[in-house]
Amino acid sequence: MVREVQRSLSDIRKIIEAHLGEEVKVRANKGRRRVEERYGIIKETYPCLFTVKVIGAGHIVSYSYAELLTKEVEVELCSTRQKLL
């Protein structure tokens, strides 16, 4: 049986900060079976959230670290196809 590692919000923030400027795929659960996938670059990190500049659209979206903790949002590196969390 594989045991999942519990992470704190500060651990999640450090992981995201380590990948600033890298291209990622973000999958966000929007409820009622709607899932939104976007490709972008991690632009900035803040105490409660991080921003991603969407490739092609040019706008910036933000996600909270709590969304990553609760798995409402998944972030995957495009270069290695590895999930960050």
C-alpha positions in Angstrom: 0.0 0.0 0.0 1.4 3.4 -1.0 1.0 6.1 1.6 0.4 9.6 0.3 2.7 12.3 1.7 0.9 15.1 3.6 2.2 18.6 2.7 1.6 21.9 4.3 0.8 25.1 2.4 4.3 26.4 3.0 5.8 23.2 1.5 3.5 23.6 -1.6 4.5 27.3 -1.9 8.2 26.3 -1.9 7.6 23.7 -4.6 5.9 26.2 -6.8 8.6 28.9 -6.2 11.2 26.4 -7.3 9.6 26.2 -10.7 9.1 29.9 -11.5 9.3 30.6 -15.2 8.6 27.0 -16.2 5.9 25.9 -18.6 3.1 24.0 -16.9 -0.3 22.4 -17.6 -2.9 23.3 -15.0 -6.1 21.2 -14.6 -8.8 23.0 -12.5 -12.0 21.3 -11.4 -14.7 23.8 -11.9 -17.5 21.7 -10.5 -20.4 19.8 -12.1 -18.0 17.6 -14.1 -16.3 20.6 -15.7 -12.6 20.5 -15.9 -10.5 23.4 -17.3 -7.1 22.7 -18.8 -4.6 25.5 -19.5 -1.0 25.7 -20.6 1.1 28.5 -19.2 4.1 29.8 -17.4 4.4 30.2 -13.6 4.9 34.0 -13.3 4.8 34.9 -9.6 4.2 33.6 -6.2 2.5 35.4 -3.3 1.8 34.4 0.3 -1.6 32.8 -0.6 -1.6 32.3 -4.3 0.5 32.0 -7.5 -0.1 33.3 -11.0 0.2 31.6 -14.4 0.4 33.5 -17.7 -1.7 31.5 -20.2 0.1 30.7 -23.4 -1.8 32.0 -26.5 -4.4 34.0 -24.6 -1.9 36.3 -22.9 -4.0 36.7 -19.8 -3.0 35.8 -16.2 -4.9 33.5 -14.0 -4.3 32.9 -10.3 -4.7 29.8 -8.1 -4.4 29.4 -4.4 -2.1 26.9 -2.6 -5.2 25.6 -0.8 -6.6 24.5 -4.2 -3.5 22.4 -4.7 -3.7 21.0 -1.2 -7.4 19.9 -1.7 -6.6 18.7 -5.2 -9.1 21.0 -6.9 -6.2 22.1 -9.1 -3.3 20.0 -10.5 -0.1 21.4 -11.9 2.1 19.3 -14.2 5.5 20.3 -15.7 5.4 20.3 -19.5 9.1 19.5 -19.8 9.0 16.2 -17.8 5.2 15.5 -17.7 5.6 15.2 -13.9 2.9 16.4 -11.5 4.3 18.9 -9.0 2.1 17.6 -6.2 
